């Protein structure tokens, strides 16, 4: 950001709000847009690397938040990996829940069969 870092953003500070894993965003959640820096006083708010005039950064002018393309790409890749891991965990949780329900149904069927057998023995 011009004149120094304006805030801290990064993984988990995604498009839709805190914890959203779709990609990097500014601290105010306004979204980031490509922005060609007008002079040599800008630096990345994530890695603090100085950037030259004419460099395209991902920026939020409202927050005075700027990240270089390298950091933006890294954050985007990490957010995608985290989203994929979250999806895989949700699928596994759903599978485990289905297994639990199936097991409970099998146990209930076995109890019902045992109760029927006991009832038949009583009436025999």
C-alpha positions as CSV (number, residue, x, y, z in Angstrom):
1,X,0.0,0.0,0.0
2,X,1.1,3.5,-0.6
3,X,2.9,4.8,2.5
4,X,3.0,1.4,4.2
5,X,0.7,-1.6,4.9
6,X,-2.9,-0.7,5.5
7,X,-4.1,-3.9,6.9
8,X,-3.7,-7.6,7.1
9,X,-5.5,-10.0,4.7
10,X,-4.9,-13.5,3.7
11,X,-6.1,-17.0,3.7
12,X,-9.6,-17.3,5.1
13,X,-10.4,-13.6,4.4
14,X,-12.3,-14.6,1.4
15,X,-14.7,-13.1,-1.1
16,X,-17.8,-13.6,1.0
17,X,-16.5,-12.8,4.5
18,X,-14.4,-14.2,7.3
19,X,-13.6,-17.8,6.8
20,X,-14.7,-17.8,3.1
21,X,-12.2,-20.0,1.3
22,X,-12.7,-18.7,-2.3
23,X,-9.7,-16.4,-2.3
24,X,-7.9,-13.5,-0.9
25,X,-9.7,-10.2,-0.1
26,X,-9.1,-6.9,1.6
27,X,-9.7,-6.4,5.3
28,X,-13.0,-4.7,4.6
29,X,-14.2,-7.5,2.3
30,X,-14.7,-5.1,-0.6
31,X,-13.1,-7.3,-3.1
32,X,-9.8,-6.9,-5.0
33,X,-9.3,-5.6,-8.5
34,X,-6.2,-5.4,-10.7
35,X,-4.6,-2.0,-10.3
36,X,-1.6,-0.5,-12.1
37,X,0.5,1.3,-9.4
38,X,1.2,4.9,-10.4
39,X,4.6,5.3,-8.8
40,X,7.5,3.5,-7.0
41,X,6.2,3.9,-3.4
42,X,4.0,0.8,-3.3
43,X,4.7,-2.4,-1.6
44,X,2.8,-5.7,-1.1
45,X,0.8,-5.7,2.2
46,X,1.4,-9.4,2.5
47,X,5.1,-9.9,1.7
48,X,6.2,-6.3,1.9
49,X,8.0,-6.6,-1.4
50,X,8.5,-3.2,-3.1
51,X,6.9,-2.9,-6.6
52,X,7.8,-0.7,-9.5
53,X,5.6,1.9,-11.2
54,X,3.3,0.2,-13.7
55,X,3.2,-3.1,-11.9
56,X,-0.3,-4.6,-11.6
57,X,-1.3,-5.4,-8.1
58,X,-4.5,-6.7,-6.7
59,X,-5.9,-3.9,-4.7
60,X,-8.8,-2.4,-2.7
61,X,-8.5,1.4,-2.9
62,X,-11.1,1.8,-0.2
63,X,-8.9,-0.1,2.3
64,X,-5.6,1.1,0.8
65,X,-4.8,-2.6,0.6
66,X,-2.5,-4.0,-2.2
67,X,-1.0,-7.4,-2.8
68,X,1.4,-8.4,-5.5
69,X,0.5,-11.0,-8.1
70,X,2.7,-13.7,-6.5
71,X,1.0,-13.4,-3.1
72,X,-2.4,-13.2,-4.8
73,X,-1.7,-16.4,-6.7
74,X,-0.4,-18.1,-3.6
75,X,-3.4,-17.1,-1.5
76,X,-5.7,-18.2,-4.3
77,X,-4.1,-21.6,-4.6
78,X,-4.1,-22.1,-0.8
79,X,-7.7,-21.1,-0.6
80,X,-8.6,-23.6,-3.4
81,X,-6.7,-26.3,-1.6
82,X,-8.5,-25.5,1.7
83,X,-11.9,-25.4,-0.1
84,X,-11.1,-28.8,-1.6
85,X,-10.1,-30.2,1.8
86,X,-13.3,-28.8,3.4
87,X,-15.4,-30.4,0.6
88,X,-13.6,-33.7,1.1
89,X,-14.2,-33.6,4.8
90,X,-17.9,-32.8,4.3
91,X,-18.2,-35.7,1.9
92,X,-16.5,-38.0,4.4
93,X,-18.8,-36.8,7.2
94,X,-21.9,-37.5,5.0
95,X,-20.6,-41.0,4.2
96,X,-19.9,-41.7,7.9
97,X,-23.4,-40.5,8.7
98,X,-24.9,-42.8,6.1
99,X,-22.9,-45.7,7.5
100,X,-24.2,-44.8,11.0
101,X,-27.8,-44.7,9.8
102,X,-27.4,-48.0,7.9
103,X,-25.9,-49.6,11.0
104,X,-28.7,-48.4,13.2
105,X,-31.3,-49.7,10.7
106,X,-29.6,-53.1,10.6
107,X,-29.4,-53.2,14.4
108,X,-33.1,-52.3,14.7
109,X,-34.0,-55.0,12.2
110,X,-32.0,-57.5,14.1
111,X,-33.8,-56.5,17.4
112,X,-37.2,-56.8,15.7
113,X,-36.3,-60.2,14.3
114,X,-35.1,-61.3,17.8
115,X,-38.3,-60.0,19.4
116,X,-40.5,-61.9,16.8
117,X,-38.5,-65.1,17.5
118,X,-39.0,-64.6,21.3
119,X,-42.7,-64.0,20.7
120,X,-43.0,-67.1,18.6
121,X,-41.3,-69.1,21.4
122,X,-43.8,-67.8,23.9
123,X,-46.7,-68.8,21.8
124,X,-45.3,-72.2,20.9
